Amino acid sequence: MSSVFGFAIILSSGIAARGNAGILACEFTFTSVSDGLFYVFNGNTGRQGRPPHQVLGIHFRFSGILAIDDRDFAVAFSVRISMAPGRVVPKIGSQYRNKNTRECARNGILRIIPMNIAYLNGVHTPLEKACVSVLDRGFLFGDGVYEVIPVYGGKGFLLDRHLTRLENSLAATRIENPHTRAQWEALIDGVIRRNGGGNQGIYLQVTRGSAPRLHAFPKDISPTVLISSQPLAIPLDTTPAKVITRSDIRWERCDIKSTSLIGNVLLRQESTDAGCLETILVRDGQVKEGAASNVFIVRGGRVMTPPATPALLGGVTRKFVIELCATANLPLDETDIPEDMLRDADEVWITGSLMGILPVIEIDGSPVGIGRPGPFLERIYTLFRRYWQDFT
């Protein structure tokens, strides 16, 4: 049984006569994560200036998360009680200043608040409290694999395909798969629910685990599993992108979704430094993919994308777009794309799990086609919207 229970209480009171006002402010935080207990208590006192009337003010605020097995709650609650006419003078933040209270009032607000609850090795915990060993091989070597899964309406989008790719990456790196397909689905669903459902981006990482630092890995080692969440917009953003091109400096097994991403990081940073969104990678004169995306072009009335080889990641969204092209009766070739063909394309798209499909309107400062999204992409967007609406 794993459980998380946490809340924060701020209780302030002020009592004022015709002289000075006294302030008492207390904060109390209690968090229980599995078998660990953490307590924080803070208090302070202060003085306020002369109020015009005698006042008694009580302010109570509550926020937190309660997750016990499959029964989850994430709430915030605030209560203000003011007795006697006049003005409330206690101040913990500007929200308590100069509040008129001509009569006794009680106000309660109950609302869902955003949480960031992660799963780490069997325990659900606030993400900022999640910790791994400094001997974890993911920390020491980048010895791990990962998946990024979009969630819409509380459901993993193309989840089966992401889990298949995860299984393939684990097998390719000889990391033990610690869970069955059904168990992975349940763990992901648990994180989705604990973070309020809706639209999210799920990050799932499996490292080989913790062991003394040696390049060769031990046989008996337990993997480290992390599943976390971030907010996500709907996948229909059509904001045009500007990109740059660079030589591909990465290793030769880019089909493995490895956490060893220093090449991607450096290449993506170059586009950021240039004020662009993405870096398209070229190897031996051929376009491969983006630093964090797959690439499509339209030229001569045909859609083209580089073939799935160890030189690039077989993107889940890439495969989905290929299927959408077939549905739309758009001719498509998985074929080599020379760099000069990229620059001469009528349309260029980049795709990814969280970005969806984005049009590229500029490469290395030169416009793509007519400099705006083209008609082929509009047809794909129409199908994508329809599929997404049916899914949610």
DOVO-101366 format. One record per residue (C-alpha): residue in one letter; residue number from 1; x, y, z. Coordinates in steps of 0.001 Angstrom, whole numbers, plus 500000, padded with zeros to 6 digits. Example, Ala and Ser with C-alpha at 12.3 -4.5 7.8 and 13.67 -1.06 7.14 Angstrom:
DOVO-101366
['A'; 1; [512300; 495500; 507800]]
['S'; 2; [513670; 498940; 507140]]
END
This chain:
DOVO-101366
['M'; 1; [500000; 500000; 500000]]
['S'; 2; [501361; 503389; 499050]]
['S'; 3; [499904; 506582; 500362]]
['V'; 4; [500501; 510286; 500324]]
['F'; 5; [498908; 512707; 502726]]
['G'; 6; [499890; 516307; 502996]]
['F'; 7; [498361; 519592; 503983]]
['A'; 8; [499353; 523093; 504958]]
['I'; 9; [497468; 525270; 507423]]
['I'; 10; [497924; 528994; 507893]]
['L'; 11; [496041; 530348; 510895]]
['S'; 12; [496251; 534032; 511689]]
['S'; 13; [494382; 536107; 514200]]
['G'; 14; [494414; 539766; 515085]]
['I'; 15; [492917; 541453; 518118]]
['A'; 16; [492963; 545233; 518210]]
['A'; 17; [491612; 547826; 520604]]
['R'; 18; [492112; 551569; 520232]]
['G'; 19; [495816; 551081; 520737]]
['N'; 20; [498101; 548758; 518829]]
['A'; 21; [497109; 545543; 517111]]
['G'; 22; [498789; 542240; 517762]]
['I'; 23; [499356; 539670; 515070]]
['L'; 24; [499945; 535961; 515450]]
['A'; 25; [500729; 533931; 512349]]
['C'; 26; [501345; 530211; 512309]]
['E'; 27; [502076; 527746; 509566]]
['F'; 28; [501857; 524022; 510035]]
['T'; 29; [502725; 521480; 507374]]
['F'; 30; [502319; 517742; 507701]]
['T'; 31; [503342; 515263; 505055]]
['S'; 32; [503285; 511494; 505219]]
['V'; 33; [504861; 509621; 502340]]
['S'; 34; [504655; 505849; 502722]]
['D'; 35; [506488; 505174; 505985]]
['G'; 36; [508205; 508563; 506140]]
['L'; 37; [506849; 511464; 508200]]
['F'; 38; [507880; 515075; 507811]]
['Y'; 39; [506773; 517985; 509994]]
['V'; 40; [507341; 521708; 509599]]
['F'; 41; [506168; 524370; 512054]]
['N'; 42; [506760; 528076; 511631]]
['G'; 43; [505414; 530920; 513720]]
['N'; 44; [505888; 534647; 513877]]
['T'; 45; [504358; 537585; 515692]]
['G'; 46; [504150; 541191; 514666]]
['R'; 47; [502421; 544480; 515305]]
['Q'; 48; [500076; 546460; 513146]]
['G'; 49; [499191; 550141; 513318]]
['R'; 50; [496166; 551738; 514890]]
['P'; 51; [492891; 550390; 513562]]
['P'; 52; [489813; 552602; 513707]]
['H'; 53; [487662; 549982; 515400]]
['Q'; 54; [487935; 546985; 517630]]
['V'; 55; [488315; 543852; 515547]]
['L'; 56; [488605; 540123; 515874]]
['G'; 57; [489695; 538417; 512675]]
['I'; 58; [490344; 534737; 512082]]
['H'; 59; [491673; 533421; 508817]]
['F'; 60; [492050; 529754; 507984]]
['R'; 61; [493531; 528314; 504817]]
['F'; 62; [493941; 524662; 503899]]
['S'; 63; [495447; 523066; 500842]]
['G'; 64; [496783; 519652; 500113]]
['I'; 65; [496466; 516216; 498615]]
['L'; 66; [495177; 512975; 499998]]
['A'; 67; [495870; 509785; 498079]]
['I'; 68; [495183; 506430; 499674]]
['D'; 69; [495324; 503484; 497291]]
['D'; 70; [492851; 504408; 494531]]
['R'; 71; [490993; 507116; 496467]]
['D'; 72; [492517; 510492; 495725]]
['F'; 73; [491649; 514026; 496754]]
['A'; 74; [493348; 517309; 495901]]
['V'; 75; [491681; 520309; 497488]]
['A'; 76; [492188; 523810; 498766]]
['F'; 77; [489951; 525324; 501417]]
['S'; 78; [489903; 528788; 502922]]
['V'; 79; [487706; 530265; 505637]]
['R'; 80; [487517; 533836; 506913]]
['I'; 81; [485582; 534649; 510079]]
['S'; 82; [485384; 538288; 511176]]
['M'; 83; [483482; 539286; 514290]]
['A'; 84; [482524; 542855; 515257]]
['P'; 85; [482263; 545788; 512873]]
['G'; 86; [485255; 547572; 511514]]
['R'; 87; [488248; 546537; 509458]]
['V'; 88; [490389; 543441; 509645]]
['V'; 89; [493975; 544448; 510205]]
['P'; 90; [495903; 541145; 510329]]
['K'; 91; [498197; 540852; 507391]]
['I'; 92; [499805; 537714; 506018]]
['G'; 93; [500203; 538835; 502461]]
['S'; 94; [498307; 541682; 500877]]
['Q'; 95; [495119; 539662; 500567]]
['Y'; 96; [494316; 540386; 504231]]
['R'; 97; [494754; 544150; 504110]]
['N'; 98; [491815; 546562; 504426]]
['K'; 99; [488984; 544054; 504175]]
['N'; 100; [485624; 545528; 505150]]
['T'; 101; [483715; 543353; 507591]]
['R'; 102; [480580; 545239; 508600]]
['E'; 103; [478923; 542099; 509837]]
['C'; 104; [479882; 538627; 510841]]
['A'; 105; [480913; 536755; 507707]]
['R'; 106; [481949; 533268; 506930]]
['N'; 107; [483337; 532444; 503506]]
['G'; 108; [484412; 528997; 502442]]
['I'; 109; [486014; 528169; 499124]]
['L'; 110; [486619; 524607; 498000]]
['R'; 111; [488549; 524142; 494774]]
['I'; 112; [490833; 521720; 493032]]
['I'; 113; [494424; 522932; 492989]]
['P'; 114; [497279; 521802; 490751]]
['M'; 115; [499532; 519134; 492199]]
['N'; 116; [502709; 517502; 490934]]
['I'; 117; [502778; 513965; 492252]]
['A'; 118; [505354; 511533; 490903]]
['Y'; 119; [505800; 507781; 491163]]
['L'; 120; [509258; 506590; 492205]]
['N'; 121; [510010; 502934; 492894]]
['G'; 122; [506649; 502010; 494372]]
['V'; 123; [505888; 505290; 496161]]
['H'; 124; [503789; 508278; 495120]]
['T'; 125; [505429; 511459; 496339]]
['P'; 126; [505542; 515183; 495573]]
['L'; 127; [507997; 515547; 492706]]
['E'; 128; [510259; 517902; 494637]]
['K'; 129; [510697; 515226; 497326]]
['A'; 130; [511550; 512420; 494895]]
['C'; 131; [515191; 511367; 495338]]
['V'; 132; [517438; 508710; 493818]]
['S'; 133; [520815; 507405; 494926]]
['V'; 134; [523962; 509173; 493731]]
['L'; 135; [525080; 505690; 492657]]
['D'; 136; [522146; 505307; 490293]]
['R'; 137; [523544; 504474; 486868]]
['G'; 138; [521118; 506875; 485259]]
['F'; 139; [522795; 509664; 487244]]
['L'; 140; [526354; 508402; 486685]]
['F'; 141; [526195; 507199; 483074]]
['G'; 142; [522848; 508194; 481587]]
['D'; 143; [522249; 504437; 481661]]
['G'; 144; [518506; 504395; 481130]]
['V'; 145; [515621; 504793; 478719]]
['Y'; 146; [512525; 506966; 478737]]
['E'; 147; [509183; 507742; 477147]]
['V'; 148; [507164; 510947; 476863]]
['I'; 149; [503431; 510304; 476601]]
['P'; 150; [500772; 512941; 475898]]
['V'; 151; [497579; 512678; 477936]]
['Y'; 152; [494304; 514192; 476744]]
['G'; 153; [491091; 514046; 478721]]
['G'; 154; [492844; 511906; 481334]]
['K'; 155; [493850; 509206; 478829]]
['G'; 156; [497247; 508354; 477399]]
['F'; 157; [497308; 509213; 473687]]
['L'; 158; [498644; 506296; 471567]]
['L'; 159; [499695; 504696; 474855]]
['D'; 160; [500136; 501168; 473464]]
['R'; 161; [502673; 502417; 470933]]
['H'; 162; [504654; 504260; 473564]]
['L'; 163; [504770; 501179; 475775]]
['T'; 164; [505872; 499026; 472840]]
['R'; 165; [508735; 501443; 472178]]
['L'; 166; [509620; 501416; 475887]]
['E'; 167; [509801; 497617; 475833]]
['N'; 168; [512002; 497737; 472732]]
['S'; 169; [514358; 500277; 474321]]
['L'; 170; [514646; 498193; 477493]]
['A'; 171; [515446; 495083; 475471]]
['A'; 172; [518026; 496915; 473336]]
['T'; 173; [519860; 498207; 476426]]
['R'; 174; [519500; 494919; 478352]]
['I'; 175; [517694; 496649; 481206]]
['E'; 176; [515246; 494380; 482994]]
['N'; 177; [511633; 495306; 482317]]
['P'; 178; [510252; 495565; 485867]]
['H'; 179; [506559; 495534; 484926]]
['T'; 180; [504038; 493868; 482679]]
['R'; 181; [502115; 495905; 480125]]
['A'; 182; [499060; 495959; 482410]]
['Q'; 183; [501173; 497112; 485350]]
['W'; 184; [502690; 499946; 483309]]
['E'; 185; [499222; 501069; 482279]]
['A'; 186; [498042; 501058; 485900]]
['L'; 187; [501079; 503014; 487124]]
['I'; 188; [500682; 505645; 484426]]
['D'; 189; [496970; 505946; 485128]]
['G'; 190; [497726; 506405; 488831]]
['V'; 191; [500001; 509366; 488123]]
['I'; 192; [497476; 510862; 485703]]
['R'; 193; [494696; 510701; 488307]]
['R'; 194; [496848; 512026; 491132]]
['N'; 195; [497661; 515041; 488983]]
['G'; 196; [494042; 515837; 488237]]
['G'; 197; [493479; 514135; 484871]]
['G'; 198; [492863; 516448; 481936]]
['N'; 199; [495782; 517233; 479625]]
['Q'; 200; [499258; 516268; 480793]]
['G'; 201; [502658; 515211; 479544]]
['I'; 202; [503818; 512012; 481239]]
['Y'; 203; [507557; 511439; 481580]]
['L'; 204; [508495; 507811; 482236]]
['Q'; 205; [512112; 506847; 482903]]
['V'; 206; [513715; 503505; 483704]]
['T'; 207; [517386; 503356; 484660]]
['R'; 208; [519421; 500228; 485246]]
['G'; 209; [519491; 501004; 488958]]
['S'; 210; [522069; 501717; 491666]]
['A'; 211; [525450; 499983; 491897]]
['P'; 212; [529125; 500858; 492463]]
['R'; 213; [530490; 502876; 489561]]
['L'; 214; [531816; 500514; 486895]]
['H'; 215; [531183; 500731; 483178]]
['A'; 216; [530162; 497078; 482992]]
['F'; 217; [526837; 496592; 484724]]
['P'; 218; [526170; 493952; 487400]]
['K'; 219; [523718; 491163; 486704]]
['D'; 220; [521690; 491460; 489896]]
['I'; 221; [520417; 495016; 489938]]
['S'; 222; [516936; 496472; 490345]]
['P'; 223; [515820; 499168; 487886]]
['T'; 224; [514818; 502632; 489059]]
['V'; 225; [511395; 503703; 487773]]
['L'; 226; [510208; 507313; 487699]]
['I'; 227; [506887; 508543; 486320]]
['S'; 228; [506142; 512266; 486535]]
['S'; 229; [503736; 514740; 484974]]
['Q'; 230; [503641; 518253; 483562]]
['P'; 231; [500748; 520391; 482252]]
['L'; 232; [500073; 520127; 478521]]
['A'; 233; [498066; 522133; 476027]]
['I'; 234; [495940; 520456; 473371]]
['P'; 235; [497972; 519207; 470362]]
['L'; 236; [496528; 521624; 467822]]
['D'; 237; [499082; 524418; 468005]]
['T'; 238; [499842; 525585; 464476]]
['T'; 239; [502414; 528217; 465408]]
['P'; 240; [504988; 528197; 462580]]
['A'; 241; [508521; 527226; 463545]]
['K'; 242; [511924; 528456; 462480]]
['V'; 243; [514768; 525938; 462454]]
['I'; 244; [518472; 525655; 461780]]
['T'; 245; [520486; 522752; 460362]]
['R'; 246; [523582; 521175; 461885]]
['S'; 247; [525739; 518096; 461385]]
['D'; 248; [524532; 515114; 463411]]
['I'; 249; [527119; 514506; 466158]]
['R'; 250; [525174; 511804; 468030]]
['W'; 251; [525864; 508082; 468367]]
['E'; 252; [524667; 505465; 465881]]
['R'; 253; [521784; 503961; 467895]]
['C'; 254; [519373; 506867; 467894]]
['D'; 255; [516513; 504372; 467533]]
['I'; 256; [516926; 503647; 471259]]
['K'; 257; [515154; 506259; 473360]]
['S'; 258; [518083; 506598; 475730]]
['T'; 259; [518505; 509135; 478511]]
['S'; 260; [522062; 509732; 477215]]
['L'; 261; [521083; 512913; 475387]]
['I'; 262; [524106; 515221; 475567]]
['G'; 263; [524348; 515371; 471759]]
['N'; 264; [520677; 516299; 471454]]
['V'; 265; [521008; 518827; 474255]]
['L'; 266; [523939; 520642; 472636]]
['L'; 267; [522306; 520646; 469202]]
['R'; 268; [518962; 521862; 470531]]
['Q'; 269; [520693; 524621; 472461]]
['E'; 270; [522184; 525914; 469203]]
['S'; 271; [518692; 526513; 467836]]
['T'; 272; [517661; 528226; 471059]]
['D'; 273; [520713; 530482; 470875]]
['A'; 274; [519739; 531327; 467283]]
['G'; 275; [516186; 532253; 468290]]
['C'; 276; [514743; 529171; 466593]]
['L'; 277; [512645; 526258; 467810]]
['E'; 278; [514508; 523228; 466494]]
['T'; 279; [517726; 521920; 464951]]
['I'; 280; [517392; 519598; 461948]]
['L'; 281; [520237; 517092; 461827]]
['V'; 282; [522137; 516112; 458694]]
['R'; 283; [524425; 513074; 458453]]
['D'; 284; [526465; 512270; 455330]]
['G'; 285; [524435; 514807; 453388]]
['Q'; 286; [521095; 513235; 454341]]
['V'; 287; [518412; 514681; 456620]]
['K'; 288; [517760; 512413; 459616]]
['E'; 289; [515525; 514119; 462186]]
['G'; 290; [515329; 517034; 464564]]
['A'; 291; [517171; 517181; 467883]]
['A'; 292; [513810; 516414; 469534]]
['S'; 293; [511473; 515738; 466601]]
['N'; 294; [510959; 513872; 463334]]
['V'; 295; [510957; 515605; 459944]]
['F'; 296; [508563; 515538; 456978]]
['I'; 297; [508781; 517477; 453728]]
['V'; 298; [506397; 517994; 450809]]
['R'; 299; [507937; 518268; 447358]]
['G'; 300; [506461; 517741; 443919]]
['G'; 301; [503082; 516735; 445334]]
['R'; 302; [504484; 513976; 447579]]
['V'; 303; [505091; 513747; 451322]]
['M'; 304; [508519; 512401; 452285]]
['T'; 305; [510142; 511417; 455554]]
['P'; 306; [513485; 509710; 456255]]
['P'; 307; [513160; 505927; 456675]]
['A'; 308; [513202; 504427; 460172]]
['T'; 309; [516790; 503258; 460716]]
['P'; 310; [519108; 503182; 463744]]
['A'; 311; [520120; 506733; 462756]]
['L'; 312; [516823; 508184; 464003]]
['L'; 313; [514089; 507575; 466541]]
['G'; 314; [510973; 505853; 465278]]
['G'; 315; [508629; 508522; 466555]]
['V'; 316; [505141; 507530; 467671]]
['T'; 317; [503712; 510747; 466234]]
['R'; 318; [505772; 510194; 463066]]
['K'; 319; [504083; 506829; 462528]]
['F'; 320; [500682; 508347; 463285]]
['V'; 321; [501217; 511092; 460688]]
['I'; 322; [502196; 508466; 458109]]
['E'; 323; [498847; 506772; 458782]]
['L'; 324; [497006; 510093; 458506]]
['C'; 325; [498621; 510676; 455107]]
['A'; 326; [497288; 507310; 453953]]
['T'; 327; [493810; 508208; 455237]]
['A'; 328; [493972; 511527; 453371]]
['N'; 329; [495196; 509790; 450184]]
['L'; 330; [498383; 511827; 450239]]
['P'; 331; [501232; 509988; 448487]]
['L'; 332; [504068; 509362; 450941]]
['D'; 333; [507571; 507949; 450604]]
['E'; 334; [509857; 506847; 453413]]
['T'; 335; [513045; 507735; 451608]]
['D'; 336; [516379; 509476; 451965]]
['I'; 337; [516120; 513262; 451843]]
['P'; 338; [519264; 515068; 450686]]
['E'; 339; [519949; 518372; 452404]]
['D'; 340; [519368; 520382; 449223]]
['M'; 341; [515933; 518761; 448832]]
['L'; 342; [515045; 519945; 452345]]
['R'; 343; [515922; 523508; 451401]]
['D'; 344; [513928; 523278; 448165]]
['A'; 345; [510796; 521751; 449777]]
['D'; 346; [507315; 523200; 449338]]
['E'; 347; [506421; 522339; 452948]]
['V'; 348; [508387; 521129; 455971]]
['W'; 349; [506855; 519732; 459166]]
['I'; 350; [508320; 518592; 462458]]
['T'; 351; [506489; 516170; 464734]]
['G'; 352; [506754; 515040; 468341]]
['S'; 353; [504644; 513572; 471112]]
['L'; 354; [504093; 516849; 472964]]
['M'; 355; [504451; 519309; 470072]]
['G'; 356; [502098; 517400; 467753]]
['I'; 357; [502684; 518606; 464172]]
['L'; 358; [504265; 521990; 463520]]
['P'; 359; [504879; 523732; 460186]]
['V'; 360; [508397; 524986; 459481]]
['I'; 361; [508455; 528312; 457635]]
['E'; 362; [512157; 529148; 457789]]
['I'; 363; [515388; 527112; 457584]]
['D'; 364; [518697; 528826; 458373]]
['G'; 365; [517071; 532200; 457728]]
['S'; 366; [515564; 531289; 454332]]
['P'; 367; [511801; 530815; 453806]]
['V'; 368; [510265; 527402; 453188]]
['G'; 369; [508020; 527423; 450112]]
['I'; 370; [505772; 530467; 450237]]
['G'; 371; [506736; 531170; 453850]]
['R'; 372; [503543; 529935; 455508]]
['P'; 373; [501867; 526564; 456266]]
['G'; 374; [500858; 524709; 453122]]
['P'; 375; [497738; 522835; 451925]]
['F'; 376; [499052; 519337; 452650]]
['L'; 377; [499506; 520183; 456306]]
['E'; 378; [496019; 521672; 456471]]
['R'; 379; [494571; 518331; 455354]]
['I'; 380; [496604; 516490; 457985]]
['Y'; 381; [495507; 518969; 460665]]
['T'; 382; [491862; 518386; 459765]]
['L'; 383; [492247; 514636; 460301]]
['F'; 384; [494302; 515136; 463454]]
['R'; 385; [491620; 517383; 464964]]
['R'; 386; [488908; 514869; 464119]]
['Y'; 387; [490859; 511988; 465652]]
['W'; 388; [491671; 514015; 468757]]
['Q'; 389; [488039; 515033; 469250]]
['D'; 390; [486915; 511408; 468950]]
['F'; 391; [489635; 510351; 471408]]
['T'; 392; [488697; 512865; 474077]]
END
